[in-house]
Amino acid sequence: MKIIILGAGQVGGSLAEHLASEANDITVVDTDGERLRDLGDRLDIRTVQGRASFPTVLRQAGADDADMLVAVTNSDETNMVACQVAHTLFHTPTKIARVREAAYLTRGGLFNNDAIPVDVLISPEQVVTNYIKRLIEHPGALQVIDFAEGKAQLVAVKAYYGGPLVGQQLRQLREHMPNVETRVAAIFRRDRPILPQGDTVIEADDEVFFIAAKANIRAVMSEMRRLDESYKRIVIAGGGQIGERLAEAIESRYQVKIIEMNPARCRYLSDTLDSTVVLQGSASDRDLLLEENIADADIFLALTNDDEANIMSSLLAKRLGAKKVMTIINNPAYVDLIQGGDIDIAISPQLATIGTLLAHVRRGDIVSVHSLRRGAAEAIEAIAHGDAKSSKVIGKAIENIGLPPGTTIGAIIRDEEVIIAHDDTVIKTGDHVILFLVDKKHIRDVEKLFHVGLSFF
C-alpha cells in the first residue's frame, strides 16, 4: 500500500514506524529537515521536505498514485487543505486528517466530497477524553476498550494478593462464576506475555486482560482484585481541550474541580461548564491542593500539555493523599518509567490516536485496532465476510483456523449477542471477531485471514 504521511511529529513518526515494519511504501512530508533525517536513518521510508499542502510537494511525495494520504501536521488548516489538494488534483482514494479544533467538528456537513473532502476525521482530544472516561467508569482498571459499539469490553486489571482467583488455575474462573461468560485473552507477568491455558495459575501483580459482555465486567474484575469503590470526587489539572471535554462529559455524575493557570481560560470554563468548580492557580501549588482537600479526591487527573508539570503535580497530589492518580504523558519514553509507582496510570495520547489511525490503514475489514501495554500488544476487531469458499474463517471452528503464533480469539459479537470464544465456536458471516496479538509482527497474517478478494478497507 502506498501511503503519504504529512507531519513527522510524534503521531506521524510513530505511524510511519508501525507501517514501515509491515512492508508498506511510506513517504513522510515535513518542513523540519532534521526530524526527517532522523526518521529516514531509522526506517525504510522516503522523506520529502516542504509544506504539506503545496501541490508540488505532494506530487514530489508521489501523490499521483498514492492509495492513502494521512495528514497529521500540527495545523488543522494545513491538514484540511492538503486533503482538498489531494482530492482535486490527484484523486487520492482515501484521505485521513487530524482535526483538533472543536469549532470545526461541531458543524455537520463540513467534511464531505462537496465541501472539504476528508474521508476519516481523527480528533486526538476526543479519543483521549473517551479513553479517560472509560477508566473513570471502571475503577481499578488499567485499560478499558470498547468493541462493537460497547457491547463487549476488553479490560486490563492488576491481580492483587487476596483476590479470589490469585493462586488459582484459570479453569476455576468458570467454577467461581458459572453464570458469567468471560475469557482471559492474555497475561503479562513481569512485562512478558503469557498465552493463557486452563491450567495457567494467576499470580499477584499479573496484568490480566479479559473480555466479557459489558454487563459482566465488574463481576469479573471482582475475581481478580478487591473492587474499588465508585469514584465521586475528581480533580482535573489543566483546563485545555481535554480537560474541558472531560469535565463536560462527567460533571453530571461526579463532583468535578478544574485547576487552570490562565485567568481568561478560567473565565471561559466557568461560563461554559454547568456544575464544575473552576479554580485559578497551579496544580503544583501545595497550599492550593491542601486548601481544596486533595486528600478527599478519589482521582487526580493531570491533563496539561507539559509532561514535567503533569508528573510533578501528580506526584505531589499522591503524596498529599489523592487516592488514585492518572497522568497524560506525551513523550512515549516516559510512560514505562512512571506507570505503576506513585502514578497509577500513564496515558499516551499518541498510542490512543495511532490505534484509531491504524484501523483505517489495515487491509481486510478491520473495524478497530487498539494498542495495549504501550504498544507491546494489539487488540483487533475484524468483521468476517464472504462464505466458506471465499473466506479462510467462515464456517470453521476456531480450533481449525490457522491463527498466527501468539494470537487468540477472545470473543465474537453476533448481532446483539456476545459469544465468548471456545475451540468449537464456529464463525459465521457478519460476525465481529475480537483478536488479541501479543506479537505485532503477525498483524499482516491476521489481516490475510479476514481478507476477501483483493479489496482494501
C-alpha positions as CSV (number, residue, x, y, z in Angstrom):
1,M,0.0,0.0,0.0
2,K,1.4,3.4,-1.0
3,I,0.8,5.8,1.9
4,I,1.9,9.5,2.3
5,I,2.1,10.8,5.9
6,L,2.1,14.6,6.3
7,G,3.8,15.6,9.5
8,A,6.8,13.9,11.2
9,G,5.8,14.7,14.7
10,Q,5.2,12.1,17.4
11,V,2.0,10.8,15.8
12,G,3.3,10.9,12.2
13,G,6.6,9.4,13.2
14,S,5.1,6.6,15.3
15,L,2.6,5.8,12.5
16,A,5.4,5.6,9.9
17,E,7.3,3.2,12.3
18,H,4.2,1.0,12.6
19,L,3.5,0.9,8.9
20,A,7.1,0.7,7.6
21,S,7.6,-2.6,9.5
22,E,4.6,-4.1,7.7
23,A,6.0,-3.7,4.2
24,N,4.1,-0.6,3.1
25,D,5.5,2.0,0.8
26,I,5.7,5.1,3.1
27,T,6.7,8.7,2.3
28,V,6.8,11.3,5.1
29,V,6.5,15.0,4.4
30,D,7.5,17.7,6.9
31,T,9.2,21.2,6.9
32,D,11.7,20.0,9.5
33,G,14.7,18.5,7.7
34,E,16.4,17.3,10.9
35,R,13.4,15.4,12.0
36,L,13.0,13.8,8.5
37,R,16.7,12.8,8.5
38,D,16.3,11.1,11.9
39,L,13.2,9.1,10.6
40,G,15.0,8.3,7.4
41,D,18.0,6.9,9.2
42,R,15.9,4.6,11.4
43,L,13.2,3.5,9.0
44,D,13.0,2.2,5.4
45,I,10.9,5.1,4.2
46,R,11.1,8.1,1.7
47,T,11.1,11.6,3.1
48,V,10.3,14.9,1.4
49,Q,11.0,18.3,2.9
50,G,8.4,21.0,2.2
51,R,4.9,22.5,3.0
52,A,2.5,19.6,3.3
53,S,-0.4,21.4,1.5
54,F,1.6,22.5,-1.6
55,P,0.7,20.6,-4.8
56,T,4.3,20.5,-5.9
57,V,5.4,18.9,-2.6
58,L,2.5,16.4,-2.7
59,R,3.5,15.5,-6.3
60,Q,7.1,15.0,-5.3
61,A,5.9,12.7,-2.4
62,G,4.1,10.5,-5.0
63,A,0.5,11.7,-4.7
64,D,-0.1,10.8,-8.4
65,D,-0.5,7.1,-7.5
66,A,-0.8,7.1,-3.7
67,D,-3.5,4.8,-2.1
68,M,-3.9,6.9,1.0
69,L,-3.0,10.4,2.5
70,V,-2.7,10.7,6.3
71,A,-2.5,14.4,7.3
72,V,-1.3,14.7,10.9
73,T,0.6,18.0,10.9
74,N,0.2,20.4,13.9
75,S,-2.1,22.6,11.8
76,D,-5.8,21.7,11.3
77,E,-5.9,24.1,8.3
78,T,-2.9,22.6,6.6
79,N,-4.4,19.1,7.1
80,M,-7.7,20.1,5.6
81,V,-6.1,22.0,2.6
82,A,-3.8,19.0,1.9
83,C,-6.8,16.7,1.7
84,Q,-8.6,19.1,-0.6
85,V,-5.5,19.3,-2.9
86,A,-5.1,15.5,-2.9
87,H,-8.7,15.0,-3.8
88,T,-8.9,17.7,-6.5
89,L,-5.6,17.3,-8.3
90,F,-4.5,13.7,-7.5
91,H,-7.9,11.9,-6.9
92,T,-6.3,10.1,-3.8
93,P,-8.8,7.3,-2.8
94,T,-8.5,7.7,1.0
95,K,-7.8,10.9,2.9
96,I,-7.4,10.9,6.7
97,A,-7.0,14.2,8.6
98,R,-6.3,15.0,12.2
99,V,-8.5,17.9,13.2
100,R,-8.2,19.1,16.8
101,E,-10.2,22.3,17.0
102,A,-13.8,21.6,18.2
103,A,-15.2,24.5,16.3
104,Y,-14.6,22.6,13.0
105,L,-16.1,19.4,14.4
106,T,-19.4,20.7,15.8
107,R,-20.9,21.7,12.5
108,G,-22.2,18.7,10.4
109,G,-21.8,18.6,6.6
110,L,-18.4,20.3,6.6
111,F,-16.4,17.2,5.7
112,N,-17.6,15.5,2.5
113,N,-16.5,15.5,-1.1
114,D,-18.7,18.5,-2.0
115,A,-17.1,20.6,0.8
116,I,-13.8,19.6,2.5
117,P,-13.0,16.0,1.1
118,V,-11.8,14.2,4.3
119,D,-12.8,10.5,4.4
120,V,-11.8,9.9,8.0
121,L,-11.5,12.5,10.8
122,I,-9.3,11.9,13.7
123,S,-9.7,14.1,16.8
124,P,-7.0,13.1,19.4
125,E,-8.6,15.1,22.2
126,Q,-11.9,13.3,21.7
127,V,-10.1,9.9,21.6
128,V,-8.2,10.6,24.8
129,T,-11.3,12.0,26.5
130,N,-13.3,8.9,25.8
131,Y,-10.4,6.7,26.9
132,I,-10.2,8.5,30.3
133,K,-14.0,8.5,30.7
134,R,-14.0,4.7,30.4
135,L,-11.2,4.4,33.1
136,I,-13.3,6.6,35.4
137,E,-16.3,4.4,34.9
138,H,-14.3,1.2,35.8
139,P,-12.4,1.9,39.0
140,G,-9.4,-0.3,39.3
141,A,-9.0,-0.9,35.5
142,L,-5.6,-0.1,33.8
143,Q,-7.2,-0.1,30.3
144,V,-10.8,-0.4,29.1
145,I,-11.6,-0.9,25.4
146,D,-15.0,-1.0,23.7
147,F,-15.8,-3.4,20.9
148,A,-18.9,-3.5,18.6
149,E,-20.1,-0.1,19.9
150,G,-19.7,-1.1,23.6
151,K,-21.4,-4.5,23.5
152,A,-18.2,-6.2,24.6
153,Q,-15.2,-4.8,26.5
154,L,-11.6,-5.8,27.0
155,V,-10.3,-4.8,30.4
156,A,-6.8,-4.9,31.9
157,V,-6.5,-5.3,35.7
158,K,-3.6,-5.9,38.0
159,A,-4.2,-9.1,40.1
160,Y,-3.7,-8.3,43.8
161,Y,-3.0,-10.5,46.8
162,G,-6.3,-11.6,48.3
163,G,-8.2,-11.7,45.0
164,P,-10.3,-14.8,44.8
165,L,-8.5,-16.1,41.7
166,V,-4.9,-15.3,42.7
167,G,-3.0,-18.6,43.1
168,Q,-5.8,-20.5,41.3
169,Q,-5.9,-22.0,37.8
170,L,-7.8,-20.1,35.1
171,R,-10.3,-23.0,34.6
172,Q,-11.6,-22.3,38.1
173,L,-12.9,-18.9,36.8
174,R,-15.9,-20.8,35.4
175,E,-16.5,-22.6,38.7
176,H,-16.4,-19.3,40.6
177,M,-18.7,-17.6,38.1
178,P,-20.9,-20.3,36.5
179,N,-23.4,-17.7,35.1
180,V,-20.9,-15.3,33.6
181,E,-19.1,-15.9,30.3
182,T,-15.6,-14.5,30.1
183,R,-12.2,-15.3,28.6
184,V,-8.7,-14.3,29.7
185,A,-7.1,-13.1,26.4
186,A,-3.5,-12.6,27.8
187,I,-1.5,-12.3,30.9
188,F,1.6,-10.1,31.3
189,R,3.9,-11.2,34.0
190,R,7.0,-9.1,34.8
191,D,6.5,-7.5,31.4
192,R,6.5,-10.8,29.4
193,P,3.3,-12.1,27.7
194,I,1.9,-15.5,28.7
195,L,-0.8,-17.1,26.5
196,P,-3.3,-18.4,29.0
197,Q,-4.3,-22.1,29.2
198,G,-6.8,-23.7,31.5
199,D,-4.0,-24.7,33.9
200,T,-2.3,-21.3,34.0
201,V,-2.1,-20.0,37.6
202,I,-2.7,-16.3,38.2
203,E,0.0,-14.7,40.3
204,A,-0.2,-11.5,42.3
205,D,0.9,-8.4,40.2
206,D,0.0,-10.2,36.9
207,E,-1.6,-7.8,34.4
208,V,-4.7,-9.8,33.2
209,F,-6.5,-8.9,30.0
210,F,-10.0,-10.3,29.9
211,I,-13.0,-9.9,27.6
212,A,-16.7,-10.1,28.5
213,A,-20.1,-8.6,27.7
214,K,-20.2,-5.0,29.1
215,A,-22.8,-6.0,31.8
216,N,-20.4,-8.7,33.2
217,I,-17.2,-6.6,33.5
218,R,-17.5,-5.6,37.2
219,A,-18.3,-9.2,38.3
220,V,-15.1,-10.5,36.5
221,M,-13.0,-7.7,37.9
222,S,-14.0,-8.7,41.4
223,E,-12.5,-12.1,40.9
224,M,-9.0,-10.6,40.2
225,R,-8.9,-7.9,42.9
226,R,-11.0,-6.3,45.6
227,L,-13.3,-3.9,43.8
228,D,-12.5,-0.2,44.1
229,E,-15.5,1.9,45.2
230,S,-17.0,4.1,42.5
231,Y,-15.3,7.5,42.2
232,K,-17.2,10.6,43.4
233,R,-14.7,13.5,43.7
234,I,-12.5,14.2,40.7
235,V,-9.8,16.9,40.4
236,I,-8.5,17.8,36.9
237,A,-5.3,19.7,36.5
238,G,-5.4,21.6,33.2
239,G,-8.4,23.2,31.6
240,G,-7.3,22.8,28.0
241,Q,-9.4,20.9,25.3
242,I,-9.1,17.5,27.0
243,G,-9.8,18.9,30.5
244,E,-12.8,20.9,29.2
245,R,-14.3,18.0,27.2
246,L,-13.8,15.5,30.1
247,A,-15.4,17.8,32.7
248,E,-18.3,18.4,30.3
249,A,-18.8,14.6,29.8
250,I,-18.7,13.7,33.5
251,E,-19.9,16.7,35.6
252,S,-23.5,15.4,35.7
253,R,-22.4,12.3,37.6
254,Y,-19.3,13.3,39.6
255,Q,-18.1,16.3,41.7
256,V,-15.5,17.9,39.4
257,K,-12.9,20.6,40.0
258,I,-10.6,22.0,37.4
259,I,-7.3,23.8,38.3
260,E,-6.2,26.1,35.5
261,M,-3.4,28.7,35.4
262,N,-4.8,31.1,32.7
263,P,-7.3,33.6,34.1
264,A,-9.0,34.1,30.7
265,R,-9.4,30.4,30.3
266,C,-10.8,30.1,33.8
267,R,-13.5,32.6,32.9
268,Y,-14.3,30.8,29.7
269,L,-14.6,27.4,31.6
270,S,-16.8,29.0,34.3
271,D,-19.2,30.3,31.6
272,T,-19.2,27.1,29.6
273,L,-19.4,24.3,32.2
274,D,-22.5,23.7,34.3
275,S,-21.5,22.4,37.7
276,T,-17.7,22.1,37.6
277,V,-15.8,24.2,40.1
278,V,-13.1,26.2,38.3
279,L,-10.0,27.2,40.3
280,Q,-7.4,29.6,39.1
281,G,-3.8,28.6,40.1
282,S,-1.1,26.0,39.7
283,A,-1.8,22.3,40.2
284,S,1.8,22.1,41.7
285,D,0.8,24.6,44.4
286,R,0.9,22.6,47.6
287,D,-1.2,25.1,49.6
288,L,-3.9,25.2,46.9
289,L,-4.2,21.4,46.8
290,L,-4.4,21.3,50.6
291,E,-7.0,24.1,50.7
292,E,-9.1,22.1,48.2
293,N,-8.9,19.0,50.3
294,I,-6.9,16.9,47.8
295,A,-6.8,14.0,50.4
296,D,-10.6,13.6,49.8
297,A,-10.2,13.3,46.0
298,D,-10.9,9.9,44.6
299,I,-8.9,10.6,41.4
300,F,-6.5,13.3,40.3
301,L,-6.0,13.8,36.6
302,A,-3.1,15.7,35.2
303,L,-4.1,16.8,31.7
304,T,-1.9,19.7,30.7
305,N,0.4,19.7,27.6
306,D,3.6,19.8,29.8
307,D,4.8,16.3,30.7
308,E,7.1,17.5,33.5
309,A,4.3,19.6,35.1
310,N,1.9,16.7,34.8
311,I,4.4,14.3,36.5
312,M,5.3,16.7,39.3
313,S,1.7,17.7,40.1
314,S,0.6,14.0,40.1
315,L,3.4,13.0,42.5
316,L,2.5,15.9,44.8
317,A,-1.2,15.1,44.7
318,K,-0.5,11.4,45.5
319,R,1.9,12.5,48.4
320,L,-0.9,14.7,49.8
321,G,-3.4,11.9,49.8
322,A,-5.2,11.6,46.4
323,K,-6.4,8.0,46.2
324,K,-5.6,7.5,42.5
325,V,-3.6,9.5,40.0
326,M,-3.7,9.4,36.2
327,T,-1.4,11.5,34.0
328,I,-1.1,12.3,30.3
329,I,2.4,11.7,29.0
330,N,3.2,13.0,25.5
331,N,6.7,11.6,25.4
332,P,6.3,7.8,25.0
333,A,9.8,7.2,26.5
334,Y,8.4,8.5,29.9
335,V,5.4,6.2,30.0
336,D,7.1,3.0,31.1
337,L,9.3,4.9,33.5
338,I,6.4,6.3,35.6
339,Q,3.4,4.0,35.4
340,G,2.8,1.7,38.3
341,G,4.7,3.7,41.0
342,D,3.1,6.7,42.6
343,I,1.4,7.4,39.3
344,D,-1.3,4.7,38.8
345,I,-2.0,5.1,35.1
346,A,0.1,7.0,32.4
347,I,-1.9,7.8,29.3
348,S,-0.2,8.2,25.9
349,P,-2.3,10.4,23.5
350,Q,-0.1,9.2,20.6
351,L,-0.8,5.5,21.2
352,A,-4.6,6.2,21.6
353,T,-4.6,8.2,18.3
354,I,-2.4,5.7,16.4
355,G,-4.8,2.9,17.2
356,T,-7.6,4.9,15.6
357,L,-5.5,5.6,12.5
358,L,-4.3,2.0,12.1
359,A,-7.9,0.8,11.9
360,H,-8.3,2.7,8.6
361,V,-4.9,1.6,7.2
362,R,-5.2,-2.2,7.8
363,R,-6.1,-4.5,4.9
364,G,-9.2,-6.6,5.3
365,D,-12.4,-5.4,7.1
366,I,-10.7,-4.2,10.3
367,V,-13.1,-2.1,12.4
368,S,-10.7,-1.1,15.2
369,V,-7.2,-1.6,16.3
370,H,-6.1,-0.9,19.9
371,S,-2.6,-0.6,21.2
372,L,-2.2,-2.5,24.5
373,R,0.6,-2.1,27.1
374,R,2.0,1.0,25.5
375,G,2.3,-0.7,22.1
376,A,3.6,-4.2,23.2
377,A,0.4,-5.9,22.0
378,E,-2.7,-5.2,20.0
379,A,-6.4,-6.0,20.1
380,I,-8.2,-6.1,16.8
381,E,-11.9,-6.1,15.9
382,A,-12.4,-7.7,12.4
383,I,-15.6,-8.5,10.5
384,A,-15.9,-11.9,8.8
385,H,-17.2,-11.5,5.2
386,G,-17.9,-13.9,2.4
387,D,-18.7,-17.6,2.6
388,A,-16.9,-20.9,3.3
389,K,-15.4,-20.8,-0.2
390,S,-14.1,-17.2,-0.3
391,S,-13.1,-16.8,3.4
392,K,-10.5,-18.6,5.5
393,V,-12.5,-18.3,8.7
394,I,-16.2,-18.6,7.9
395,G,-17.8,-22.0,8.6
396,K,-14.7,-23.1,10.6
397,A,-14.4,-23.9,14.3
398,I,-11.8,-21.7,16.0
399,E,-9.6,-24.7,16.7
400,N,-9.4,-25.3,12.9
401,I,-8.4,-21.8,12.0
402,G,-4.6,-21.4,11.4
403,L,-4.1,-18.5,13.8
404,P,-0.6,-17.0,13.7
405,P,1.6,-17.7,16.8
406,G,0.7,-15.6,19.9
407,T,-2.8,-14.8,18.6
408,T,-6.1,-15.7,20.3
409,I,-9.7,-15.1,19.5
410,G,-11.4,-13.7,22.6
411,A,-15.0,-13.2,21.6
412,I,-17.4,-12.9,18.8
413,I,-20.2,-10.4,18.6
414,R,-23.1,-11.7,16.5
415,D,-25.9,-9.2,16.1
416,E,-26.7,-8.2,19.7
417,E,-25.1,-11.3,21.3
418,V,-21.6,-11.5,22.8
419,I,-20.3,-15.1,22.4
420,I,-17.1,-15.9,24.4
421,A,-14.9,-17.9,22.1
422,H,-14.2,-21.6,22.7
423,D,-12.4,-24.1,20.5
424,D,-15.6,-25.4,18.9
425,T,-17.2,-22.0,18.3
426,V,-17.9,-21.6,14.5
427,I,-17.5,-18.2,12.8
428,K,-20.4,-17.0,10.6
429,T,-20.6,-14.3,8.0
430,G,-21.1,-10.8,9.6
431,D,-19.5,-11.8,12.9
432,H,-17.4,-9.2,14.7
433,V,-14.3,-11.2,15.8
434,I,-12.1,-9.9,18.6
435,L,-8.5,-11.0,18.3
436,F,-5.6,-10.4,20.7
437,L,-2.0,-10.4,19.4
438,V,1.0,-10.4,21.7
439,D,3.4,-10.3,18.8
440,K,2.7,-7.5,16.4
441,K,4.8,-8.9,13.6
442,H,1.9,-11.3,12.8
443,I,-0.6,-8.5,12.1
444,R,-0.3,-9.0,8.3
445,D,-1.2,-12.7,8.7
446,V,-4.3,-11.8,10.7
447,E,-5.3,-9.3,8.0
448,K,-5.0,-12.0,5.4
449,L,-7.3,-14.3,7.4
450,F,-10.1,-11.7,7.1
451,H,-9.3,-10.6,3.6
452,V,-11.8,-11.5,0.9
453,G,-10.7,-10.9,-2.7
454,L,-8.4,-8.0,-3.4
455,S,-10.3,-5.1,-1.9
456,F,-8.9,-2.7,0.6
457,F,-10.9,-1.4,3.6
